[in-house]
Every structure is written in structure tokens, then in C-alpha cells.
Amino acid sequence: MEQLTNKEEEVMQSLWKLEKAFVKEVVADLGNSNHYNTVSTIIRNMEDKGYVSHVAFGNTHQYFPVISKEEYTEKYMNRATKRYFDNSYKSMVSFFAREEKISAEELREILEIIENKQ
């Protein structure tokens, strides 16, 4: 499955939140700075990529996600971990710790989650 662009991800976030929507509803959710025709084109491109499908109501379409947010997140994170961290989650977490994007308290919470799963 082809990766989404940043703008496509923004539209996809809206569709995940709305669950099913007409283009005008997505435009409203994203804010008025997005033009109807642009959002419509983005959604059709996402449909071509296999992320979105639709139900036709006459000449208008109601769109819905085909992939869940969780599935996409897993694919994206696996790809990012492989590409930027040599497929090492340890390297990824170390990176965030060095960049001060994660606190020691958050790391302790993560350890607790890991230990409770075993």
C-alpha cells in the first residue's frame, strides 16, 4: 500500500474521526481554508491507493476509511523504524530520549506496560 502524503494524512485523520462523510463534511471538519475541489481530489487519490472507499448516493459519494487508524499507525511506525532506526525500537526510543521528547517518567510507564504484558 502506497504511503499517504502529509495532506492525505490530514484528510485521513478527519475521515477516521468522522467514520463516514461526504466531501463537504470533511471540508468543514478540516476548516474553511481547504477548498472543496482540492479535498475531493485528495479523497479520490486516497481511494485509488486503497485507503478509502465510498457509497454512492446519486451523483454524490459518502466516503469511509478502509484501513483503521491503528493499522496505518502500525505500518507507518514499522516503516519509519526500519528506515530511520535500523529496525531498532531501542534506537528509536533512545532518539526520543536524547531529543527530550520523552521523559524518564514516561519511560517508567512504558517499562511498566512491558512488564505487565509478560
Protein Blocks (a to p, Z undefined) as FASTA:
>chain_A
ZZddfklmmmmmmmmmnopacfklmmmmnopkbcfklmmmmmmmmmmnopaccddehjbc
cdddfbdfklmmmmmmmmmmmmmnoopaklmmmmmmmnopacfklmmmmmmmmmmmZZ
